[in-house]
Amino acid sequence: MGKYLEIAQKALKEMPQDCCITEDQLLTTELVDSAESSHCEKRELSEISPDELRRAAGDEWGEISIDPTQLEVFARWVVEAKQIERGVVPDRFTQTTDCRFCGPVFVCEGYPQPANNCPWCFNRIKGLAIPTPKT
């Protein structure tokens, strides 16, 4: 993933001063280009602004931003969190479990069966949608 950013940064330095491409746009492009994911997830990654990633990372941003692997994993996590908040089941949520608070819910492989809590609990607390698996 880093080679794309290196090439893009070099290109950015060689562009005219009045060019409107920013390092943040290059960061977003690098994430999307390097993602080995579905078309939907690539679209989601392209909609995350670097500012949004910085805010979500908080004090950890310095460490995350310099490691391409951490950056991609973190960006995917932000995408998943946004999907869950909208009531959309993330692609990797291929299993179900019975959450003590939410009932039957979609979860990722390996999630505890049954569960004391789940990724959808915050939606329940906020009164947001929780997709229910057909039983």
C-alpha positions as CSV (number, residue, x, y, z in Angstrom):
1,M,0.0,0.0,0.0
2,G,2.9,2.4,0.8
3,K,4.2,2.5,-2.8
4,Y,1.0,4.2,-4.0
5,L,1.4,6.9,-1.4
6,E,5.1,7.4,-2.2
7,I,4.3,7.8,-5.9
8,A,1.4,10.1,-5.2
9,Q,3.4,12.3,-2.9
10,K,6.2,12.6,-5.4
11,A,3.6,13.5,-8.1
12,L,2.1,16.0,-5.6
13,K,5.4,17.8,-5.2
14,E,5.8,18.1,-8.9
15,M,2.4,19.6,-9.5
16,P,1.8,23.3,-9.9
17,Q,1.3,25.3,-6.7
18,D,-2.4,26.1,-7.6
19,C,-3.2,22.3,-8.1
20,C,-6.2,21.3,-5.9
21,I,-5.1,17.8,-5.0
22,T,-4.2,17.4,-1.4
23,E,-2.3,14.8,0.7
24,D,-5.7,13.9,2.3
25,Q,-7.1,13.0,-1.2
26,L,-4.0,10.9,-1.9
27,L,-4.5,9.1,1.4
28,T,-8.1,8.3,0.6
29,T,-7.1,7.2,-3.0
30,E,-4.4,4.9,-1.5
31,L,-6.8,3.3,0.8
32,V,-9.4,2.6,-1.9
33,D,-6.8,1.4,-4.5
34,S,-5.2,-1.0,-2.1
35,A,-8.3,-2.5,-0.6
36,E,-8.9,-6.1,-1.5
37,S,-12.6,-5.8,-1.0
38,S,-16.0,-5.7,-2.5
39,H,-17.1,-2.8,-4.8
40,C,-19.5,-1.7,-2.0
41,E,-16.7,-1.6,0.6
42,K,-14.3,0.3,-1.8
43,R,-17.1,2.9,-2.3
44,E,-17.5,3.1,1.5
45,L,-13.7,3.6,2.0
46,S,-13.7,6.4,-0.6
47,E,-16.4,8.2,1.4
48,I,-14.3,8.3,4.6
49,S,-12.4,11.5,4.9
50,P,-8.9,11.6,6.5
51,D,-10.3,14.0,9.0
52,E,-12.9,11.5,10.0
53,L,-10.2,8.8,10.4
54,R,-8.1,11.3,12.5
55,R,-11.0,12.0,14.8
56,A,-11.9,8.4,15.2
57,A,-8.3,7.5,16.0
58,G,-7.8,10.3,18.5
59,D,-4.3,10.1,20.1
60,E,-3.5,6.9,18.2
61,W,-3.5,8.7,14.8
62,G,0.2,9.2,14.6
63,E,0.9,5.5,15.0
64,I,-1.9,4.4,12.8
65,S,-1.2,6.8,9.9
66,I,2.4,5.7,9.4
67,D,1.6,2.0,9.2
68,P,-0.3,1.0,6.0
69,T,-1.6,-2.2,7.5
70,Q,-3.0,-0.5,10.6
71,L,-4.4,2.3,8.5
72,E,-6.3,-0.1,6.3
73,V,-7.6,-2.2,9.2
74,F,-8.7,0.9,11.0
75,A,-10.4,2.4,7.9
76,R,-12.3,-0.9,7.5
77,W,-13.3,-0.7,11.1
78,V,-14.7,2.8,10.6
79,V,-16.6,1.6,7.5
80,E,-18.1,-1.2,9.5
81,A,-19.1,1.1,12.4
82,K,-20.8,3.4,9.9
83,Q,-22.6,0.5,8.3
84,I,-23.8,-0.9,11.7
85,E,-25.0,2.6,12.7
86,R,-27.1,2.7,9.5
87,G,-28.5,-0.8,10.2
88,V,-26.5,-2.4,7.3
89,V,-25.0,-5.8,7.9
90,P,-21.2,-5.6,7.1
91,D,-20.0,-8.2,4.5
92,R,-18.0,-10.1,7.0
93,F,-20.9,-10.6,9.4
94,T,-21.8,-14.1,8.0
95,Q,-22.8,-15.8,11.3
96,T,-25.5,-15.2,13.8
97,T,-25.7,-15.2,17.6
98,D,-28.2,-14.7,20.3
99,C,-27.4,-11.5,22.1
100,R,-28.6,-11.3,25.7
101,F,-30.0,-7.8,25.0
102,C,-30.7,-7.6,21.2
103,G,-31.8,-11.2,20.5
104,P,-30.7,-12.9,17.3
105,V,-28.2,-10.7,15.4
106,F,-25.6,-10.9,12.6
107,V,-22.0,-11.1,13.8
108,C,-18.6,-12.1,12.3
109,E,-17.3,-15.6,12.3
110,G,-16.0,-16.8,15.7
111,Y,-18.3,-14.5,17.8
112,P,-19.4,-16.0,21.1
113,Q,-22.5,-18.2,21.0
114,P,-24.6,-16.9,22.9
115,A,-23.3,-13.5,23.6
116,N,-23.6,-11.1,26.5
117,N,-23.4,-8.2,24.1
118,C,-22.9,-7.6,20.4
119,P,-21.9,-5.0,17.8
120,W,-25.6,-4.0,17.5
121,C,-26.1,-3.1,21.2
122,F,-25.2,0.6,20.6
123,N,-27.9,0.7,18.0
124,R,-30.4,-0.7,20.5
125,I,-29.4,1.9,23.1
126,K,-29.7,4.7,20.5
127,G,-33.0,3.4,19.1
128,L,-31.4,2.7,15.7
129,A,-32.2,-0.2,13.3
130,I,-30.9,-3.7,14.1
131,P,-31.3,-6.2,11.2
132,T,-32.7,-9.5,12.4
133,P,-31.7,-12.8,10.8
134,K,-34.6,-15.0,9.6
135,T,-34.9,-17.9,11.9
